[in-house]
Amino acid sequence: NRIAMDVASIDIKHCRVDKNGRFIEEIDSDLNNCLTLEANIDQTARAFKQDAVMSMFDEGCIAIVPIETKGDPILSSSFDVRSMRVGKIIEWFPRSVKIEVYNDQTGMKELITMPKNRVTIVENPFYSVMNEPNSTMKRLIRKLNLLDAIDEQSSSGKLDLIIQLPYAVKGELKQQQADKRRNDIVDQLKGPYGIAYIDGTEKVTQLNRPIENNLMKQIEYLTNMFYSQMGITPSVMDGTADERTMLNYNTRTVEAIVAAIVDGMKRSFISKTARSQGQTIMAFRDPFKLVPANNIAELADKFTRNEILTSNEIRQLIGFRPSDDPKADQLVNSNISQAKQDTPSEGTGADEVDNGENSAGNFFETPVSKLNT
């Protein structure tokens, strides 16, 4: 769930790029509306991305299905997606897949068959760690189930008693008498007060020490191994990770999942003609989310001084409204006065030559005739 929330915080947009693959603008299209605002009638774009990642972790492979389109996705590759949903792949065919997907018109889940190149098939990048039958996560789940079963048995209200009868129980008749005696005691204890009586020759031994096991050590070992294989640390989970740790987590874990989703959408929802026109799907992560407040001023100074971001772009990052000053939208260094392009007047500046009193710095500006003299 933590990984799904972090992936959902990444902005995925329908964009236009230049011939070098550099971002130019965001395209105002139905597909971009699904990726940034409303994926379908039930889910926002962020909820849809979180649902997609959670379903991918559970199933190992999911399909993002275009529900409402402008144009037929089966007959043509040129179509615009107006709504999309996460579907479960039921059966695989050579050129198509059978998908179980929710129909918001009938309120029921239905089975549909779609070509593979018209739906986004996303496979979990950590499939071998999370979904394989003998993966680390599956082993951890089995160990946790065993621990839960043992805990349930130990807290089920059983007395764990051994009753020693005054006669041997080797024969069948004696065993039947022992079973009857045990059932009598159980029936007495089921009464409203939980009191039973025994004969003076009978002895009761209580097992008050449970059998020890090393399940907890195995669970801790598998948990640490799973964290290391996923690129997660406990500090990431409890929110105390520093910038270097979060950068490693975002690079090794979050980026791999986002790239799988973006590449799948780009392959299925962007036609070859649209890609030749510079259309693509890109993911954007806000690098300032993890920056402490005391470092914002220093970063803002460096970005504006080196003419990377404008003042209004910096104000937008820290939550301020844009300034009305036209200079706030210009890439200029406000710490340096901008020189005016004026023509120097006659008889001043570089045209004047002193009478042999030039300093060493102006030696090469002295006329050759004076040097000869």
N, C-alpha and C positions, 0 to 999 in steps of 0.2 A: 504494500500500500504506500509506503514512503517513496519507493522508486516510481510508482505510477503517478503520485502527486508531483514529484520533481519533473517527470517527463511532461505532464500536463501544463506545467508552468512555462515550457518552451513555446515560443510563438512560431507557428507554421503558416506560411503565406504563399499565395499564388503571385509570382513576381515576374518581372521582365529583366533580362540581363543583356549585356552587350556581347560582342563576339569573343571577348576574353573571359566571359563568365562572371563579370562584375555586376552587382546589383544596380539597377537603374530606377525602377519604380514598382509600386504595388499595383497589381491589376484589379480593377473593380469588376469582379465577375461573381457568378453564383457559386463557383467552387471556392473562391476566396471568402465569400460570406459563410460557407459551411466550415471553413477552417478557422475563422476568426470570431464568428458570432453565434451561429445557430446551425448545428449539424443536422438536426431533424426536429420534429415537433415536440419531442420529449427531452432533448438534451442540448445543452449549450456546447460550444466548441471545446471548452475545457473539460466538461464532464464526459464528452465523447472520447477525448484522448485518454483520460484516466480509465474509462471503461475498456478501451481497446487494449491498453497495457495490462490491465488486470485479467482480461479474458485471454490474452496471449500467454500470460504466466500460467493460467489454469490449464489451457488446452494445448499449449505448445505451438500452435499455428492457428491463425484466424484469417478471416476474409473481411475486408471493408467493402461493402456492397453499395453501389449507387442505386438508391431507391427511386427518386424522381430525377429525371434527366430531360434535357432539351435535345431531342434527337434520340434515335434508337441505338443503344450501345451494342446490341447484338448484330445489327446490320451495318453499322458504320463505326469507324474509330473517332469520328468528329462528333463529340457530344459534350455538353456542359452539365456538370453535376449540380443539382439543386438541393438534394438531401442525401445523406448516407447513414448507414448503420453497420454495427459490428455483427458478423454472422459466424456461426460455428460450422466448420467443414465436416460434413458427414461422410462423404465418399469421394474418392479421387478417380478421375478418368484421364485418358491420355491428353485430351485437349480442353477439358472442362472439369468443373467441380460441382458437387451437390452440396448446397449450403442450407442450413437452418437459420432463418432470419425472421425477425418480428415484423408483422404487417400492421402498421398503425391504422389502416382502414378497417380491418376486421378485429383487431385486438388479439390475434392469434399468431403463433409461430408457424411458419410455413416452410416447405422444402422447395427450393428453386434450383435450377441448373444453369450455370453461367459459364461462358468461356473464360479460360484462365487469364487471358490478356485484357479482360474487361472488368475484372475485380482485383483489388489489391490484396494479394496473399502475403501476409507478414508472418515469418517464422521467428520464434524466440531466439535471439542471438545466444542466449545462455541455455539452450535446449539440453545440452549434455550435462549441465549442472543442476537443472531444475526439473526436467521432464523425463529424462531417461529412467527406465525401471530401476536401475541400480545407481542412480545419481545421488549426490550428497544430500540434496533436499528430500528425496524420497526416503532415504535411509533415516534422516532426521525425523521425518514425519512418523515412520514406523516406530522409532524409539520413543517418541513422545506419546504415541498411542499405547505402547506397553506401560509407560510410566503412569498414564492416566488410569489404565486398567488396574494396576497394582494399588494405586491410591484409592480407587473406588472400592476395591476389596477390603483394604485396611480400615476404611471408614464406613463400612456398610452395617455396623452394629452387631457383628458376629462376636460371640463370646470366646471362641477358640478354646474349648474345654476338652479334657480327656477324662472319662469316667472309668475307674477301675472297679469291676464287678467282683463279688466274692466267690466266683466260680470260673472255671475254664470255659472258653468259648470256641473250642476246636471243633466240636461237632455241629452239625446243621441245626439240631434242635436248640442247642445253647446259643447259637448265633441268632436264631429267631427270637429267643427270649431277650437277648441283649438289644436287638433292634427295637423290640416292643418297649423295653425299659427306657431306651433313648428317646423314643417318640413320646412316651409318657412325660418325661422331663421337659421336652420341647413344648408339649401342650400346656404344661403347668406354667412355664415361663411366658407363654403368650397371653396369660391373663392380664387383667388391668393393673396388677401390682408387680408383675414380673418375679414372683416368688415360687420356688419349687422345693420339695422335700426329697431326701434320699435316705436309704437305710444306713444304720450305724456302721455296717461292715463295708460300705462303699466309700471310695476315695475319689476326690476331684482334683485334677491338676490343671492349672490355667497356663496357657501359652501366651505370656505377656511380652515376649521378645520376638519381633518379626524377623524374618529371614532377610539378611542384608544382600544388596546387589550393587553393581557398579554402573547402573543405568545413567545416573546423573553425570558421572565422569564421561561416559560415552557421548551423552547429549551435549555437554560443554565442548568436547573435542570436535564433534560434527558441526556445532554452531560456529566455532572459530574457523573451521575449514571452509564452511559455506560463505562466511563473511569475506575471507581472503579470496575465494574464487570469484565472488561477485564484485570485488573492489570496494567493499563497505567496511567501515570501522565502527565500533560502538560510539565514538564521538560524533559520527555522522547521524546516527539514530537519535542521540539525545540532544543534538543541537549545539555541541561545544566544539565542533571541528574548526580548525583555523583555515585560512585561505588556501594553503598548499594542499591540505587534506581534501577540501571541497573541490579544488581543481582536479585532483587525481580522481575523485569520485565522479565528477561530471564528465571527465574525458574517457574513463574506462568503462563506466556503467551507463550513464544517462545518454551520452552521445551515441553509443552503439545501438540503443533501442530507438532513439529518434531517427537515426540514419536509416534503419530498417523500414520504418514507417514512411519516411519521406521518399526514399528510393522506390518503394512499392507504389506509392501514389503517383510519382513522376512517370513511372513506366506505364501505368494503367490509364490515368486520367489526362495525361498530356500527350496528344498525338504527335506523330513525326513532323507533320506540317507546323504545328504549334511550336515544337521545339526548335525548328529551323527559324521561326520568327522571334526567338529569344524568350519564349515562355518557359517557366519552370516552377518548381515548388521548392522553397528554401525554409530552413529553420533558423531562428534568431534567438540567442540567449542574452539577457541583459547582464553585462559584466559588472554593473554597479550595484547589483543586489547584495553582494557579500562585502561591499566596502563599508568600513565603519564611518560614522559621521565625522570623526576628527580628521579623516583622510580625504573627505570630499573636496575641501577647499584647495588642498594641494593638487589634487587631480584636475580640478576645474581650471586652476592657473596654468598647469602644463598643457592641457588640451587647447585652451584658448590662445595661449602665448605661441604655441607652435602651429596655430591655424588648422587644427584638426576638427574642432567643433566650434560652432557659434555660441554666443552668449545665450540665445534663446533655447538652443538644444540642451545646454547645461541646466538652464532653469527648468526645462521640462523633466529632466532626469531627477531633480530634487523635489519636484512637485509644485513648482511655482508657475504662475501663468506667464505667457510670453510678454516681453516688453514691446511697447509701441515704437521704440526708437529704431529707425531704419538700420542704424549701425549694429544693432543686436543680431541681425540676420546676415551679417557680413563676416567672412573669414579674414579678420584683421587682428593684429596684435595691438591691443589698446595700451600697452605699456610703452610703446614707441610712437612718437608723433609721426604722422604720415607726411612725407616730403611732398611739396607742391611742385608740379612740373612747370617752373617759370624759366624764361630765357634770361640769362645774365645780361646786365646793361653793359654798354661799351665803356672801355677804359677801366674796367674793374675785373677782379677775379683773376682767372688764369692768363688773361691777355697782358697783364702788367708784368714787367721784368725789372727786378732791382738791378742796381749798378754794381754787379760783382759781389753783392752781400748775401747771396743765397746760402742757406744752411746746407748741411750735408744731405738732408733729406730731399732737397730740391736741386741737387747737383745736376742730375740728368735732364732738368728742364731748362738749363742755361743754354743760350744760343751757341752754336759752334764757333761763330766769329769771336765771341768773347773768350772762348776757351783757347783759341789760337793766340789771341793777344796775351 
